[in-house]
Amino acid sequence: MFKFFIRRDALGNWIFFKRILFFVLGLVVRYRFKRLYDTQIKGAEHIVNLPKRNVLFVSNHQTYFADVALIILALFNIKNNVLNRIGSILTLFNPILRIYFIAARETMKSGILPRVFTKGGGILIKRSWREKGKSVRRRVDKEDVEKISKALKDGWVITFPQGTTTPFVKGRKGTAHMIKKNHPIVVPIVIDGFRRAFDKKGLRIKKKGTEIKLTFKEPLIINYDDDDDIIMHQIMYAIEQSEEFHPKV
């Protein structure tokens, strides 16, 4: 019984605290997406039979926090056999505890709520291309790479390859490196409607009743020996952020 309270995940977060955090935040997230918005979830059937470890979800990005919150809530529902909709509060009693998400360190240390949210499985990385709104160039932190590998070995990881909420930005090759190193199952996700529904952080409500879409696609068939550019184009096309999807002027 005592072990139940002292167990930790791959990043050292207390599992018991994580369970409480998911329930409390889940109540808020569930209420918002079920009651305040027209939330549509599709493709849950692609998730049902996935293994419990070494799965990487790649998604486009529209807000700092609301995107990942809905993705996690949707995965909780799928675990409880609630497909393509937001189920009852009961799903929050049986969450996925070995779930992680990759986020910029400076974003997640910018306030109390982000810091708390990090305890739910945030893999904080130091961006090699941007800091405090300015472009920088530096080497990828090896410690960050190892944290991601640990998380994949332990469970599921969510990442946003563009590293920004700006649409149609080129994906970062670090995602390809991660895939080639760990050979995960890669599941694309496409989201839409968050920019109209929330502020940039994804915390403040802008427009109730907005249609919000979350689509899980089939896992990608990836050749792990391919060049980074090939893998990145495959991913960016799957999440509908490649040049083929750019709006025509």
N, C-alpha and C positions, 0 to 999 in steps of 0.2 A: 504493500500500500504506500509506503514511504517513497518508493522509487517512482511512483506516479507523479509525485510533486517535484522531484529533482531532475527528471529527464530533460534533456536539451536537444535542440535540433542541430543541424550541421554547422550553423553559424553561432551556436552558443546561446540561443534564445530559449528561455524556459518554456517548455511545451504547455505546462499548466496555465501560465500567464497568456500564452498565445491563444489557447482555447477560450479564455475569458475575453480577451481582446476581440477575437473574431465574432464572438456572440454579441458584445456590446456595439461594436462598429457595424456588425451585420444588421442589427435592428434598424439603424439609421439608413444604411445603404439600401436595404430591402424596402423600407417605407418610401424612400425617394423614387426608386426605379419602378416600384409596383403601383404606387398611388399617385405620384406627381407627374409621371411621364408615360408616354406610350412606348413601352420597351418591348422590342421584338428580338427574340433570340432564335437563331437557326443553326443547324449543323451539329446539334448535340450528339447525334448518332455516331459521329466520327470520334468521339471522346470515350464512349462507354467502355471499350475493350483495350484501352491503352494500358501499358504497364505502369506500376507505381513509381518507377524511377527512370531517370534519364530521358525525360520528355521536355522539349523546349517549345514554348509557345511564342511565336513572333507576331507582333501586331503593329499597325499604324498607331499614331499617337495624337490625341486632340486636347487633352487636359493633363495636368500633373497627377491628379489622384483619382478622379472619377472613372477613368478608363479601367485602370487596374482593379479598382474596387468592384466594378460590375463583372469583370472577367472572373475574379475570384468567387464572387457570389454565384455566378452561373456554374462554375465548376463544382461548388458545394452542392448545388441542386442536382447536377448530373450524377454526382456520387450517390445521392439519395434517390436515384431513379426518377427525378423530375426533369423531363426533357423539354427543351425549347420554351420554357416559361419560368417565371419566378414562383416558387412554391411557398409553402407555409413557413412559419417561424421554426417549426420542428427541424428543418434542414440545418439550422444553425447549431443544433445540439450535436450534429455529426459532421463537423467540418473536415477539410483536408488539412492536416497539420504539417505535412512535409511539402509545403508550397512556398515558393520564393519569387521575388521580383527584383529586377535590376533597376537601379535608380541612381541619378547623379548625387554625389555626396553633398554638394552645396545646396541642392534643392531640399533634401531631406533633413538638413540641419538648420532650416530657416524659420523654425517655429516649434511650438510645443506639440501640436497635432502631428506634423510630419515626423517628429522624433518618436512619438508613440507608435505611429503607423509603421515605422521601421522595425519595431519589435515583432511585427507580424510576419517578418520574413524578408525585409529589405536587404538586398546585396548592394551596399553603397560603393560606388566606384568613382574614381577621380577621372573626369573626362580629359582625354588627351588633346582635344581640339578646342575646348572652350572653357572659360572660367570667369565668373562675375560679369557675364555679358560681353566679354572680349574674346577674340580668337587667339588661341595659343597653339603651340606645337611642342609636344613632349612625348616621351616614350610611355607605352602602356605599362601600368604598375603590375608587376608580376604577382603581387599579393592579391590584387583584384581578380586576376585570371584564376588563381588557385581557389579563391572563395566561390567563384562560379562553378568550377569543376566539382568542388565539395557538395554544393547544393544540388547539382545534377545527379550525382551519385546517390544522394539522399532522397530525391523526390522530383517535383516538377518546378520548372523555372519559367517565368514570364519576362520577355524582353521587348524593347521597342527599338528596332535596328537604326532608326533615324536619329535617335537621341535628342529629339526636339519635337515640339508640338506643331511646328511649321509644316504644312503639307507639301508633298512631292520633293522633299529634300533627299539628296542621295544618302543611301544607307551606309553605315560605318562598317568597315571591313573587319572590325573586331568581332562582329557576329559570325562571319565566315570562319575566323580563326577558332572561335569557341566551338563551332560545329565540327570542324576538322579535327580538333583535339579530343573531343568527347564522344563523337558519333551518336548524338541523341536522335530520337524521333522528333521531327520538326513539324509542328502544327501551325499553319497560318491562321490569323484572325483578322477580320476586317470590321472596323467600327465606324459609326457615323452618327451625327446629331449632337455630339457632346459640346461642340463649340456654340451651338445655338442655345443649348440647355443650361450651360454653366459658364462661369468666368474661367479665365485661363488656368487657375489652380484646380478647378473642378470642385470647389467647396461651396461657393455662393450660387444660388439659383438665379438664373436669368429669365427663363421663359418656361413656365409650367405647361404641360401638355405636349411638349416637343416629342417628335418621333425619334427614338433612339434605337439604333440597330447594332447588333453584335452577331457576327457570323463566324462559326468555326468551319474551317475547310478541311478537306482530307489531308492526312499527313503527306508531306512531300517525299518524292523518291529522289534521294540525293546521292550523288557519287562523291564520297568524302575525299577522293583524290583529285577532284576538279580544282581549277584555279579559283582563287577568291572571287574574282569578278563574275565568273559563271554562277557560283553559288549565290552571290549577292543579287544578281539579276533574277535568279529563280525565286528568291525570297521576296524581293521588291515587287515583282510581278504578281506573286501570290497574295500580297497584302494590298495590291492595287495602288502602288505608289511609284511604279516605274514610269518611264517616259510614255509608254503606250496609254497611260491613264491621265496624262496631263491635260487639263482643259484646253480646248482649241480656241485661239483668239480670233 
